[in-house]
């Protein structure tokens, strides 16, 4: 129905009725009113010509406004490679008109027809760097406000249109801005709405109603067919392209429908590139860095290392990755590595060869042996790269919820007696529970169903684990017990054992090995759940729904747009190279080919929209309780919990900014309920974006301004603060892989131990740890990948740093943004102060890396700080 109700913009270039010559402006009729218009035209034809002439005369007598210095800036792409136009060979093309523009009034004329200017050709004025075009228009004074500009790309190549600025009657003080930032396919016609004003659907000016509907219609697409690279269509699909059974039956993977495994659906045939709407594409610099590492550097590492299972013979060999580096085979492309990823690839002085040499992470610079220490192991649960797993023990004994007939006894071997012994009897377990002293990393129920499947994979092993901590009076955690479990199978009985910190050599080494297994579990959970699932994966439906249901002139579209930058593109990149069958994650993490199934299981069991809000997440994990007297309305269970402390500052700042913005556009709850686009957006997020969970009772309703603020704050927090906390610490904490190994390749020496194995362990326990670690090729691949994923691009956009053009155009919104910006600068100083406070022992102390992951701003590079607007890496 919709496609017949509005006028396609290209028709604006072809008058639907005789133009009125000489007026400098003409009118076309919206498609919905064309029947009436045709009737009227027939009537006009029957009338004498004087009537038409009178109309012409009347328009000719009107004074006109001159719109001059219309500045259009853009960037051309030549042959698919992003290059400024001045670098092309063709001098002629520099000065040919590239664009035709038509200005549209936001009002209709008395007959209900569109008011538009004649099409005007734009000529390039400046071709250095980005290209500037200029054109002038004359429009009648009763033209009304200019609400839209229609642009036709006259070139045979695509063009990136940055913005269009209209200066009226030479007055440069109040330009009319169209913040386009969009790719125009060759010969395509596009509509851009003025950035000066945003409109709720019910307040759309009459002249823009049809175009608003038409643009949304285009963004939704037909729902069928194969998408083309230049399209702007946003639509949903299931995860059915991760496997590649056409090339190898071993690469078949189950379809993950709404992230839940569906076994009766077939994989989609894999294509060379994954479609993303054209305007979601990376900038040149980002594309080059990622592509260079994944498509060139990592294959080069594979060539250099023939034995895929070769481990590190010693810790000295691990250190060599940071000192001598790994020689790379000579390739034509290697010289470009040094330019594109200079952190990773360096030239040797002895030869022309390149080496892959890693920068030593700050935690190793500060304390080379910190990764071995219990206090650092537990500190990282509060201030490391995965501070989202630690939770309060609220009930004891610890009990599994899995089926005991399949997985064995549900009760943990970590008993009250064991705990009281480990805490030296300073209190009973009941007292510890009462005083909220016991905390846990619980990777038991999630991992146990995968243990046997993973053990059947080559060169990998897995346990389920529970790690218990006791809270010291200094607000630091002491690890007191690790339980590792292998469930029963048809071939083997259940095996499980509790390890504790020990004062004898054998016990101390077993404790060290048990910690390594837990670090692997934490590493996998971090990557597959805290990072991929909860940020990258679950935010993408919001991006799609926003583009499909909210017009680009909608104030909430304009609020949310920067928080979705590059998310679809980085996710497409992940589907191409990271999470696909035999991709980097499968090759290097313990879950192997079951990695995405673990994500699915976590989505199924754990994910709830309402719990993605930071305060709700902290309360759910027992890490905070509501307290109206406390700052942010929450009292932390562990005062010195850096992620929560700093995260709540960021959360509250976002919440205030969103509340100010929402309050401006929605004066009453009725405005929220009556916003048809907004209501469709929220319905689609729930029913299409997260379809499998659409009937869950916990979805927030959207009836009031407070509902909207909560929903939007949650989405922005996940895209910015949550993602920054789990993304930009990846190299700083896992770059020295013994601290957070991605895979365990050897079981505990005491599991079904044979005499020879025990003897070998006794003789050289260090070898058992090295054998458990990733292979050389796995370690280097993960380190290189984490390095590039932890990198802030030079074109990074940080939370609250720069206002969008549309925000600047509205004084109330801009003032609110300025307050947001000021608050973030204050937060920067508060975090700096906390990191210098010696009483906060989880972020300040000898050899400790200060907690900077939620410091709002950063320089480019791997800095371990900075909160970008969006999930862009
Ligand atoms: Fe990320």
Boltz pocket constraint, residues with backbone or C-beta under 6 A from the ligand:
constraints:
  - pocket:
      binder: B
      contacts: [[A, 531], [A, 536], [A, 723], [A, 727], [A, 789], [A, 871], [A, 872], [A, 873]]
      max_distance: 6.0
